[in-house]
């Protein structure tokens, strides 16, 4: 099999992997994005053979990408049974949200102290893109941008370990929402995000933390134990890639 892959055209915003680079960087970024956009259902089997066919790379490349995702707790590697998208239990979901609240509080407090005018401008631009995505009915992109907003905010806090931890928590949260969100699909995260930026820009730590906790309450309030919204069909999730001509990437 030729180890060729079409990189994503979108501008990289978060994390070291970005959406370009080595082949396992690109595979990792595509799968991570599918999780953030809630296009991959919890429990989906991630067949190395199917993914290798979809991305046009060897199983070795696929295994590297899946190993990175497993390190972030969004993929489970099962000995002799292959990999699956993580399917958090109710208790695991509660633990993730508890950890997310603690991390978001710390990130918000640090962002009030350290966020630069340039970083705040980037955050505002991201929120506008998030709002526009929902307005045109592109819910997947809106959800992804909402998650990436929190990763960008973590970068503005200026604490590298928190960025790494937040990356895992944001992707796990997306899985939890895909698995447990109620039928009400209305979103106002972009309004809450913009209010949060205003408080950070004003260097009002108390108000910023209060807004962040309200934002987390809002996310939490929409969860139940029944609905699933993503797909377990790998070819359907990545169908847009199968239609593209493949080009070489660094191995």
N, C-alpha and C positions, 0 to 999 in steps of 0.2 A: 504493500500500500504506500502510495506517495504521501509523505508527511507534509501536506500543504494545508493552509488555513487562511480563510478570509478574516482579517481583523475587523472589529467593530469600528464604524466610522465616527461614533460619537466621541466627543472630547472627554478624556479621562479627568475625573474630578476627585476620586478618592482612592486612598490606599496605594501600596507599592505596585500592585499588579496592574492597575490601570486597565486600558483596553487595547494595548499593543504590547509588543515585546516578543518573548520567546513563545513557542507553541503552547506550552502548558500555562503561561501567563494568559494567553488569549482564551483557551478553553476554560480556565478558572474564571475569567471575567465574564464570559458568556453565561456560565452556569450560575455564578453569583448574581448576575443581573436578573436572570430568570427567577431566582428565589426572591430577590427584592421586589420584582414586579408581580410576584405571586402567580406566576405562570406554571411553576412546578409544584405539584401537590405534595404535601407531607406523605411519606411512605412510598413515593415513586421509586421503583427499581432503576438504578442508573447502570444499565448494561454497558460494559466496556466495549463490547462488539458494536452495539447500536451507536454509542457516542463516537467511536472511532470512525464509523461509516459516515455519520453526520458531519463531523469536523474534518474528516480526511486525514487523520493522524493515527499513529500507532497506539496500541494499548499502553505502552510505557508512558507516553505523554498523557493519556487519559488518567492513568493511575497517579501520576504526579499531581495533577489538578485535583483529583478526588481526595488525595491525602491532605492537601492544603485546606480543602473545605471541611474535611473531618476534624482537622485541628481547630477549626472555628466552630465546631459542634453543630453544623448544619447538614452534614452528611455522616451516616453511620457506615463504617467498614465492617462487614460481617465475614468472619473467616469461612471460606469455602462456599459462601452464599452471595458474595458480591456486595456492592454498595447500594444504599437507599437514601433518599432525602429523609432527614430526621423528622420524626413525628412526635412532638413533645406531648407528654401526659399533662393532665390538669395540674398536678403538683409541680412538674417541671416548668410549666408555663408560669405558675405563681412565683417560682424562684427566679425565673428570668426577669419578670416584671419587677420584683423586689430589687434585684441587682441593677436593673436598668434605672430605677428611680434614684438609687444611691449614686450611680455614675453620672446621671444627668444633673443631679444637684451639684456635684463636684465640678463638672465641666462648666456649668453655668456660672458658678462663682469664679472660676478661673478665667472664663471668657470676659467677664466684667472687668477683670484686672488687666488682661493681656491682649484682647482683640484689637487689631489695628483698624484704621479707617478703611484700608484696602480690603481686609478680610470681611468687614461688615458690608462693604459694597458688593463683594462676591456673594455673600449670603442673601442680600436683597435680590440680586439678579437671579439666584437659584429659586427663591420663593416666587418670583414673577413667572419663571418657567414652569414651576409646579402648578401655579394657578392657571396658566394658559393650557397646560396639558389636561387638567380636569375640565376646563371650559370647552375644549374641543372634543371631549369624550374619550381621551386617551388615558384611561384610568391606570393602566400599567405603568406608563411613564410618570404619571403624577405620584403614584405610590413610591416608585424608585427614587424620584427627586426628593420626596419627603424623607426617606431614609438617608439619602445622601446629605441632606441639610444637616442632620444630626452628626454625621461623620465630619462634615466641614466645620461645624461648631466645635467639635472635639479638637480639630487641628488648631482652631483659633484659641483654644484654652492653653496651648503650648505645653502639653504633657504627653509625650510619646506613648508611654504604657497605657494611658487612658484611651488614646486613639485606637490602639490594637484591641483592647478589651471592648470598646464601643462597637467596633466593626463586627465582632462576633455577636454581641447583644442585638444590634440592629437587624442582622440577618435572621437570628433566632426569633426576634419579635415578628418579622415578616411571616415566618412559618406559622407562628402561633395565630396571627391574624387570619392567615389563609385557612387554618384549620378550625378556628373557633369564632370568627366574626359573625355577628348576627346579620339578618337580611337587610338591615338599613345601611346602604352604601354611600350615604352622604358624607362629604369630606369638607372640613373647614380648617384643616391643618395649616394651610397657607396664611390664613388670617392670624392664627395663634403664633405662627412662626414670625410674622412681621411684627406683631406686638412684642415678642420676645427680643427681637433685634433692637427695637426702639428702647427697651429697658436696658439692654446691654450698652447701647450707645450712650445712654444717659448715666451710665456707671451706677445704676441703682440695683445693687445686688439683691436686696430683699424683694423688690418687685419682680426682678428677673426670675428668681428661684420660685416665687409664687406662681408666675405664669407657666413655668416649666412643669411644676407639679400639677397644675390645672390641666395642662396639655396631656400629661400622662394619665390623669384621671379620665379624660375624654376618650383616650384610646382604650383604656381598660373597660370603660362602661359599655363598649360596643361588642364585647366578647360573650359568646355562649359556648356550649359544648357540642353543637350539632353540625353546623354548616361547613362544607368544604367548597372552595371556589376555583381551585387550580386544576391542572390536568396531569394525568400520569402517562400520557402518550408523548414519548421523547421526540418522535418525528413531527408531531403537531406543534410542540413547544418551539422547536428550532426549525420550522418549515421555511422561515424567511432566509435561513442560511443555505438550505439545500438548493434554493433558486439562484444563488449567486455564483459567479465564476470564482474558482478557488485560486488564490495567489500564494506565493511562497512567503513564509515567515522564518525568522531565525530559529534554528533548532537548539 
